Amino acid sequence: MNLWSDTLLYVEEQRSALDGAIDADIAIVGGGFTGLWSAYYLKELDPSLRIVILEAERIGFGASGRNGGWCSALYPTTADYTVVRPHLVTSIDEIGAFAHQHAPEVGFVKSGTLTIARSGAQLARLKSTLTSESELLSKDQIRSRIHMRNSIGGTFTPDCAVIHPGRLVRALAREVEKLGVRIYEKSRAITIEPTLITTERASVRATSIIKATEVFSQNSRHHAPIYSLMVATEPLSEEIWSEIGLQQRETFAEALHLVNYGQRTIDNRLAVGGRGARYLLGSRLNKKHEMDHRTHMEIIELTRSWFPVLKRVKFTHRWGGAVSIPRDWHPYISWDKTSGIGRAGGYSGDGVTLSHLAGKTLAHLILEREHPITTLPHVNWQNPMWEPEPLRWIGVNGSVLATDIADREESVTRRPSLIAKALDSFIRV
């Protein structure tokens, strides 16, 4: 059960499906953050635009309604990060302004993120990758913020906010509807061609089209869908929180090689996520894979190793979803004026903020409005294709396994992993 869908504060009503043929100035395929932010900024730049959004399932069905609730300045690749980072920080603040004005129930708090070292190898790695935006924290400093067992130090980065993503994506949908955008759910696009989208029962003719489908895109070699799974506890008492910390609701992660992330939710639960579920041959998506029992239990065991006080606490929610990983880990925002088709994605799990930047960028590109974000390196970036199967299956699953082994290696040797160093060189090729 997805915590974010289960705690919306209201009964969600399904929007009608598109039935028949309609015309629009701009048609957007995908009702997640990318599609909704695109509509929001298009309307801000030109309120007269006729905009239609087609969502195959429900608003927020994909990663926008399933993620870890980090609104961060993280970027999937180190390439170009220094150029893009200031715009990500601006996006965080603009998302916060939207939430405070239109959706206080989102619980937006810009409290930064803590990365905790529990071994000398982890601390050495944090020191070697420290940036000007991060602050190195001593053992006492880290423990004054989070009481993670065996912590010996860490880093603090201020440019990260915590949110309830399920509430934010739906609040954004309601706001764009107020601006005149029409949203149709259960309206899966079957074909997307220049100026024309067809569904099973309808069609849309539009001057411009945005493909905001990311991990649901049809080209299986353009991206590899990697599953990220989450768990959440029951609401915790203040007594328990006094033993955990996170009084400012900081986001946090242990400095493992295998991805992990956590937050204190607006209703005082601990929500933690991580990778580890296997990649499916042919870049397939499988709903059953969102409930991988082994991975969920590994996340719960990791969480309890951090905070022994949770030993008898119930984990009431388990869910998951896929994120889109390009071969070079580089996000992309593209606009082809000739075909009138734009697209964005490749967020690699850092999509809450990147999707805002992407939507705003697409709006300016389509309407030919000058703005510094339209010349950022990821605009019209060409990602290389993933290897054909079964090489892709072997490589992706082998990389996940090697990442886990690298963490085990460090726990034994107490030194930064040689396996991880070799793996990073391989996967970034």
Secondary structure, DSSP 8 states (H G I E B T S, - for coil): --HHHHT-SS---------EEEEEEEEEE--SHHHHHHHHHHHHH-TT--EEEE-SSSTT-SGGGTS--EEE---S-STTHHHHHHHHHHHHHHHHHHHHHH-GGG--B---EEEEE-SHHHHHHHHHT--TT-EEE-HHHHHTTB--TT--EEEEES-EEE--HHHHHHHHHHHHHHTT-EEESS---SEEETTEEE-SSEEEEEEEEEE--GGG-S-TTT-EEEEEEEEEE----HHHHHHHB-TT--EEEE--SS-EEEEE-TTS-EEEEE------GGG---GGGGG-HHHHHHHHHHHHHH-GGGTT--EEEEEEEEEEE-TT---EEEEETTTTEEEEE--TT-HHHHHHHHHHHHHHHHTT---GGGGSTTBT--------TTHHHHHHHHHHHHHHHHHHHHHHH-S--HHHHHHHHHHT-
